[in-house]
Amino acid sequence: MSSIIPAQIRAARHLLAVSQEDAARHLGVSLTSIRRAENDATPKPASELLKRAYRAYLEQQGVTFIDQTKDHGPGVILTRPIYSP
């Protein structure tokens, strides 16, 4: 499992329509901790343990994190349908 960047976390949360408050509640952490995990420029970044837990939660909700390659940057995709046809 490679490391994820804050932009991927934000994108995944938005794709799933999960609020920062809901993520904090589910993970049992403060809203400040969630904001740190999603912020590139914070003076006190989130711990790797929190980022791993946040990633696992978002993956359980239905996203996959995509690693950067020589052809594209890092990203995130939905792995479950958003609606039924």
C-alpha positions as a Markdown table, in Angstrom:
| # | Residue | x | y | z |
|---|---|---|---|---|
| 1 | Met | 0.0 | 0.0 | 0.0 |
| 2 | Ser | 1.6 | 3.2 | -1.1 |
| 3 | Ser | 1.2 | 6.6 | 0.6 |
| 4 | Ile | -1.7 | 8.8 | -0.5 |
| 5 | Ile | -1.7 | 12.6 | -0.8 |
| 6 | Pro | -4.2 | 15.0 | 0.7 |
| 7 | Ala | -5.8 | 15.8 | -2.6 |
| 8 | Gln | -6.6 | 12.1 | -3.1 |
| 9 | Ile | -8.3 | 12.0 | 0.4 |
| 10 | Arg | -10.3 | 15.1 | -0.4 |
| 11 | Ala | -11.4 | 13.7 | -3.8 |
| 12 | Ala | -12.4 | 10.4 | -2.4 |
| 13 | Arg | -14.4 | 11.9 | 0.4 |
| 14 | His | -16.2 | 14.2 | -2.1 |
| 15 | Leu | -16.9 | 11.4 | -4.5 |
| 16 | Leu | -18.5 | 9.4 | -1.7 |
| 17 | Ala | -20.4 | 12.5 | -0.3 |
| 18 | Val | -18.9 | 11.9 | 3.1 |
| 19 | Ser | -18.6 | 15.0 | 5.3 |
| 20 | Gln | -15.4 | 15.7 | 7.3 |
| 21 | Glu | -17.6 | 15.5 | 10.4 |
| 22 | Asp | -18.8 | 12.0 | 9.5 |
| 23 | Ala | -15.3 | 10.9 | 8.7 |
| 24 | Ala | -14.1 | 12.2 | 12.1 |
| 25 | Arg | -16.9 | 10.5 | 13.9 |
| 26 | His | -16.4 | 7.1 | 12.1 |
| 27 | Leu | -12.6 | 7.2 | 12.7 |
| 28 | Gly | -13.0 | 8.4 | 16.3 |
| 29 | Val | -10.7 | 11.4 | 15.8 |
| 30 | Ser | -11.2 | 15.2 | 15.9 |
| 31 | Leu | -12.3 | 17.3 | 13.1 |
| 32 | Thr | -8.9 | 19.0 | 13.3 |
| 33 | Ser | -7.2 | 15.7 | 12.6 |
| 34 | Ile | -9.4 | 15.1 | 9.5 |
| 35 | Arg | -8.6 | 18.6 | 8.3 |
| 36 | Arg | -4.8 | 17.9 | 8.7 |
| 37 | Ala | -5.1 | 14.7 | 6.7 |
| 38 | Glu | -6.7 | 16.7 | 3.8 |
| 39 | Asn | -4.5 | 19.8 | 3.9 |
| 40 | Asp | -1.2 | 20.0 | 1.9 |
| 41 | Ala | 0.1 | 23.1 | 3.7 |
| 42 | Thr | -0.6 | 22.4 | 7.4 |
| 43 | Pro | 2.4 | 23.0 | 9.7 |
| 44 | Lys | 1.5 | 19.8 | 11.7 |
| 45 | Pro | 0.6 | 17.1 | 9.2 |
| 46 | Ala | -1.5 | 14.1 | 10.0 |
| 47 | Ser | 0.1 | 10.9 | 11.2 |
| 48 | Glu | 0.7 | 8.0 | 8.8 |
| 49 | Leu | -1.5 | 5.9 | 11.1 |
| 50 | Leu | -4.4 | 8.3 | 10.7 |
| 51 | Lys | -3.9 | 8.4 | 6.9 |
| 52 | Arg | -3.9 | 4.6 | 6.7 |
| 53 | Ala | -7.1 | 4.4 | 8.8 |
| 54 | Tyr | -8.7 | 7.2 | 6.7 |
| 55 | Arg | -7.7 | 5.4 | 3.5 |
| 56 | Ala | -9.1 | 2.0 | 4.7 |
| 57 | Tyr | -12.4 | 3.7 | 5.7 |
| 58 | Leu | -12.8 | 5.4 | 2.3 |
| 59 | Glu | -11.9 | 2.2 | 0.4 |
| 60 | Gln | -14.6 | 0.3 | 2.5 |
| 61 | Gln | -17.0 | 3.0 | 1.4 |
| 62 | Gly | -16.3 | 2.3 | -2.3 |
| 63 | Val | -13.2 | 4.0 | -3.8 |
| 64 | Thr | -9.8 | 2.9 | -5.0 |
| 65 | Phe | -6.7 | 5.0 | -4.8 |
| 66 | Ile | -4.6 | 5.1 | -7.9 |
| 67 | Asp | -0.8 | 5.4 | -7.7 |
| 68 | Gln | 1.1 | 7.9 | -9.8 |
| 69 | Thr | 2.9 | 6.4 | -12.8 |
| 70 | Lys | 5.0 | 7.9 | -15.5 |
| 71 | Asp | 1.8 | 8.4 | -17.6 |
| 72 | His | -0.5 | 10.0 | -15.0 |
| 73 | Gly | -0.6 | 11.5 | -11.5 |
| 74 | Pro | -2.2 | 10.0 | -8.4 |
| 75 | Gly | -5.9 | 9.7 | -8.3 |
| 76 | Val | -9.0 | 8.0 | -7.0 |
| 77 | Ile | -11.9 | 6.2 | -8.7 |
| 78 | Leu | -15.3 | 5.0 | -7.5 |
| 79 | Thr | -15.5 | 1.2 | -7.3 |
| 80 | Arg | -19.3 | 1.1 | -6.7 |
| 81 | Pro | -22.2 | 2.5 | -8.6 |
| 82 | Ile | -23.5 | 5.8 | -7.5 |
| 83 | Tyr | -27.0 | 5.0 | -8.7 |
| 84 | Ser | -29.0 | 2.2 | -10.2 |
| 85 | Pro | -29.9 | 2.4 | -13.9 |
